[in-house]
Amino acid sequence: MKNSLAIFLLSTQVIFAQNITQKLDAATKGLMDSSGAISSNLSFYVTDESGSLIYEYQGNKGLSTASTQKIFTAAAALETLGKNYTFKTTSGYSGNISGGNLNGNLFISSTGDPTLGSWRYDGYKPENFKQKLIEAIKKSGIKKISGDLIVDDSYFDHQTIPGGWPWDDLGNYYGAGVWGINWRENQFDININGTEFKSFSYPLEGVNWLNDLKAGGSSDQSLIFTAPHSNVALINGTLPSKLVTVSGSTPNPPLQLGVEVKQWLKESGIELSGKVITNSQLEIEGKKALEVPKNNIILTYESPTLDKIVYWFLRKSINLYGETLIKTLGKEKKGNPSFKSGVAFLKDFWKSKGINPNMINFADGSGLSPQNYVAAKAEVQALLYAKKQPWFDSYYDGFPTQDNGMKMKSGTMRDTKSFAGFHTSKDGKKYVFSIIINNYQGSGSAELQKILNVLK
């Protein structure tokens, strides 16, 4: 009797799987036969929660991923660095303190904390860092600084932008670079009415603007162009004739932090006789970077833990976080903080977990580069690996729940759309999936959603 029941259940599962496979195949072929897909490529892979194949369509084909690339970076960081890993920002001084006067320089240094001054975390906002820094300075007895405020941004190398990022992206908030010191997620906001600048979220230090905006249309079609260390920014495109907020990437975050700290000192009655300067600027001027004296540290400020950072990294698709993790992995595991080193580590990590290296041609840690080429099968394999790890809950929590009820990360770039994640259907069946389409003539989003709806 038990054998008969087991055979019946197995037969039912086989029939069910065949039914799902047929429906997925019909929906997929319907998409690829449509007029918008005449020149497109699709990679699609679905398994059950144990990894048994349900359906694939060119599952091994490497395509540009957009932000589903983040699932690889987040998982590798959680396993390699640990979910309790924190970034540290320190303040210290050179010289000596006598009668309230610091006869030397005040330093601020960081290990590249991407959350420093972020608005996303309770207890870690700009005002929280300001309070702790000023308290530490006063507690040390400093009332006057005879030297300079040195912002030490030398923790990583000098390349702040991954190779391969489009120029159209760099000046916009999602194209923010990675610095040894990051501040306010290296983002600023401008309130613009038509073509007229009304206000900034904070005074942007040392930047002159070229404004080629035109009023028109019903949505934001503007682009901001800035470059690292540049003092010139361009904005062009069109904006509707109403008040709109446009967000850009700060061209020199360490300097921006420095001038804000200088203002904090003034407001707190602490005199700074010297100027604000970054170590990068010293090197640009042909001078030697200055190191923070290790014996005179007055503040060590820690970031939120990595599990909280990964939550926002996946939930809001923050490219800055991904590229900071890439540099951190490169520095901590290869002794080299370059993007190339971090990307090489990421590829080696997933190769060691059994993913064919030919299916993971990474170019960055966030997916913004169109030079990322990854197969849907590789994304599913990464998700299946993550599902078995002790840090999985922290990882899974960051996946947004989309309009169709699926727990999945999405990715969008010009002519690229992707989804990767987990889903439990109405009858309790659990699936792991990835679907990527390139060069579809249209958004592709609605079409891919129709295919995934079959899993419901």
N, C-alpha and C positions, 0 to 999 in steps of 0.2 A: 504493500500500500504506500509506504514511504517512498519507494523508488518510483512508483507511478506518479506521485505528487511532484517529486523533484523533476521528472521528465516533463510533466505538464507545465511547471513554472518556467523551466528552461525554454520550452517551445514558445511559451507566451512572450518571454523576453526577446527571443530571436525575431518573432513576428513583429513585435513592437519596434525593435531596432530597424528592421527592414522598412517598416512603414515610415519612420522618421527619416531614414536615409533617402527613400524615394521622394518624400516631400521636399527635403533640402535640395535634392538634385534638380527637381522640377523648378523650384524657386531660383536656384542659382543659374540654371540654363536660361530661364526666362529673363534674368537680368543681363546675362552675357549676349543674348540674342537681341536686346533692345538697341535702338538707334544710338543712344548715348554711350554705348559700350563698344562701338565699332573699333576703336583704337585703344581700348583699356586693357589692363591686366588685373587679374584677381587671384589672391591666395586665400584659401579658406580651409580651416581645420577644426574639427569638433571631436572630442572624446567624452566618455563618461568620467566620473570622478576617479575611477581606478586607472584611467589612461587607455582604456580600450577604444579603438577607433570607431566613431559613429559615421563620420563623413569627411571627405576631403575633396577639394578642387584645387589642383596645383599647389598642394600644401608645402612643397619644397621650394617654390619660386620665391626668390628674394625681391621684395618691393620696398619702396620708400615708406617708412612707417608713420611719420609724424609722431605724436606724443605717446603712442603705445610703446615706444622705445623706453619710456620711463619705468616700465614694469621690470626691466632687466637691472637698471641702475638701483632702484629702490630695494630689490631683493638682495642684490650683492652687497649693498651698504649695510643692511640690517644684519646679514650673516657675518660679514667681515669686521665691521666696526662695533656691532652690538647695539641693541635697541636703546641702551642707556648712555651711549656715547654723547659727549657734549663738546662744543667748540668753546674756546676761552678767549676773552679779551682782557688785557691787563693794562694797568697804568703804573708808571714808576718815574723816577727822576734820576738825573745825574747831578754831580756836585754835592752840596750840603745845604742844610737848612740852619739858619742862624737868625734868631730874633724874629721869626716869622717870614724871613726872606729866603727863598730858594735861590741859591747862587749856582744856577745850572739850568738845564732844560727839563721840561715836563714831557713825558712820553705816553703815547697810547699805541698799543700793539694788539694784534689779533691773530688767531689761527684760521682766519677766513670765515668767521661766523656769518652765515647768510641771513640769519634772523636778527642781527643787531639793529635795533631801532624799528623792527617790523611792527605793524599795527595788529597782527593776527593773534598774538599771544598775551593773555592776561598776565601782568607782572613783568613783561619784557618789552614794553613800549618805549618810545624815545624818552618820555618823562621819567620812566623807571631807571633807565641807564643814567640819565642826567642826575637824578637824585643820589644814586649810589656813588657816582664819580665825585660829585661836589662834596658829599659827606666824607669820602675817603681823603680828599685833598685837605679839607678843614681838620680832620682828625690827625693828619700828619703834621699839623701846625703851620702849613703854608698859607701865608696871607699875601705874598707878593712873589712873582716869578721874574727873575732878572734875565733869564734866557728865552729860548723859543719854545713853542709847542710843536713837538716832533710827532707826526703821525707815521708810525712804522708800518708800511704796507708791503713789506718784503717777504712775507711768509711763503707766498707762491712765486712763480716766475712772472715775467713782465707781460706775457701774452694773456689778455683778459677775455678775448673772444675766440671760440673754436674756429679752426679753419673750415671753410665751406658754408658758413652762415651767410645768407643773402644780405646784401647791402641795404635792401629795402626794410629789413627787420631790425638792424642794429640800433637805431635811434628810438625805437618804440619799446614800451615797458617790457614786453616779452623777449626782447633782444638784449637785455641788460647783461653786461659782462661780469666776470668774476675777478675780484681784487683780493689782496691780502687783508684789506679791511673793506667790508661791505657796510652800507648804511642805508636804512629805510628801504631795504630790498633794491637799492640802486634805482629807485623809481621816483619820478616827480609827476605832478598833475598840473595841467593848465586849464583854467576856465576860460572858454573862448565864446564870444557872441558873434556869429557870422565869421568875420575875419579878424576881429579885434580881441587882443589879449585883455582879459579882465583881471585875473589874479593867478598866482602860483600857490601850490600847496605849502611851499616854503621858499624863501629867497634862494635862487639857484646861483651858486658862486661862479663868477668869472665867465659867464656865457653871454655872447651876443647873438642876436637872432636875425635871420633872414626869413621874412614872411611872404610866401607866395600863395597863401590860401585864397580860395575863391568861394563865395557863398553860393550854395545850390544843393539841390537834392534833399532827401528826407533822412539821410543817415550819415554817420561819420565815415568819410572816404579820404581821410587825411593820412599823411605819413610824416614822421619826424625823422630827421637824419642827424645823428651825432656820432662822434668817434671818440675813443679813449684819449684823454688828455687834451682834447680839442676845446678851444674857447669860442667856436662858432657852431651854431645849430641852425638847421633849415627845417621849415615846415611847409608842406605844399598839399595839393589835393583840394577837396571840397568839404565844406561843413554846412549843415542847415542853418538858416537865419534864426537861431535861438541859442540860448546858453547851453554849451556842450562841454563836458570834461574830457580832455585828451591826455593820455599818459605816455611819458617818454622815459628813456634810460639816462641816468645821470652820467655825464662824461668823465667825472673824476670824484667818485664817492669818498675816498680818503680825505681829499681836500674839503669836500662838503662837510664831513664830520668835524674836521678841524676848525672851520670857521664857526660852526655852531657851538662847539666847546668853548671857543674864545668868547662868544657872546654869553654863554652860561657863566663863565668866570667873571665877566664884567657885572652881570646881574647879581652875582653872589658877593661882590665886593672884593674879589681877588684880582689884583693887578697883573697883567701880562705885559712886560716891557718889550719883548721880542715879537717875532712874527710867527705865523702858521706855515709850516713847511712839511711836505711829505718826503719820505726817503726816495720815492721815485723821482721827485723833482730834483733832489740833490744829485742823483745819478744823471739825470738829463743835463744838469749844469756841469757835469764832469767831476762832481765831488763824491766823496765816499759816504755810503749810507751809515747812519748812526744806530748802534745797537742799544736796546734798553738794558741798563745795568741790572743784573739779576739780584743784587743785594738790596735794592731800594724799591721793591714792588709795594705799592700802597693799595692796589685793588686787583682782584681776580674775579671777573664777571663771567658766569657760565651761561651758555645758551639753553633753551629747552632741550630735552633729550631727543635722540634721533627718531624714536617712534613718533613723537609729535611733529617733527619736521617732515618725516615721510608722509604722515597723514595729509598735510597741506600740499606737499609735493605732488601727490597723486590726485588729491581732491580738486585742487585749483590749478594743477598743471604748471607749476612755477619753474620755468627753465633755469633760472638762476640757481635754484637748489640742486638741480641735476648736475650742472656743470661744476658747482662747488664740491659735490660728492665725488665727481670724477677726479678733480685735482687732489682731493683729500686721499682717495684711494691710491692714486699714483704716488703721492708723497709718503704715505704711511707704509705702503706695501712694496714699493719699488724704489723709494728714496728719491723720486723725481716727480715734482708737482706739475709737469706739463700735461696738456690735454692728451697728447699722443701716448704718454706713459699710462695715464689713467684709463684710456680707452683700451690699450693693450691688456691691462690687467683685467678689465671687464670681460674682454673676449676670452682670455685664458680661464677666468673663473667659470664661465658657462661651458667652455669646452671641457673643463674638468668634471662638469655635472652631466656629461654625456651628450651635449648638443653638438651636432656637426658644425665645425667652424665655418664651413662654406655657407651656412644659412644665417650667420650673424656677422654681417659686415658693418660693424659700428663705426660711426664718425663722431659721435658726441654722446652725452649722457641724457639728453632731454628730448631728442627727436626733431629739433628745429632745423638741423641740416638736412637738405634733400639728398645728401650723399649716404645717409643710413639706408642699408638694404637688408631686410630681415624677412625670413619666411614665416608664414602663419604657424607652421608646425613648430618652429623654434619658440614662438611666443607661448604656445600651449604647453610645450615641455617645461618652460620656465615657470609657468603658473602651477603645473602639477608638482614640480619640485618644491616650490614655495609652500604648497598646501601641506606638505609633510613636515615642515620645520616648526620648531617651538616659537618662533617669532611671527608665525603666520597671521595671528589675530591682529597684530599691529599693522601688518601689510594689507590684509583684507579690509580693515576698517577704512583705509584711505580710498578704496575704489568707490566712485560715485554710483548712486543708484539712478539709472537713466529713466527717461519717460516710459519706456516699455517694461519697467520693473526689474531690469537686469542689473546686476552688480558688475559694472565694467568700466574700464578706462577707454576713453575715446581719443582719437587723434585727427587733427584737421590741418591741412596745408593746401596750397593751391593745387587743385586736381588730385588731391590725396585725401582719402578718408579711411579710418581704421577703428576697429573695436576689438578689445580683448578682455576676457573676464570669466565670471562664473555665473551660473544660473540654475535655479531649482524650478522645474516646470510645475504646472498645476497638479500633476499627478505624483509629484515627489521625486521625479528623476532629476539627477544632478549632472550638469554638463560643464565642461571647460572648453572655451572656444577662442578663436582669433579669426578675424576677417579683415583683409586689407585690399583696397582698390586704388589703382593709380590711373590717371589720365581719363577718368570718366567725364563725359561732357555734361556737367551738372554737378550739384553738390555731392551726390552719391549717398548722402546720409539716409534719406527716406528709403532708397532702394535696398541698402544694407539692412535697415531696420526690418523691412518686410521679410527678408531671408531669416533673420534671427527670431522673428515672431513665430516661426515654425517650431522652435524649441519650447515655446510656451505651452 
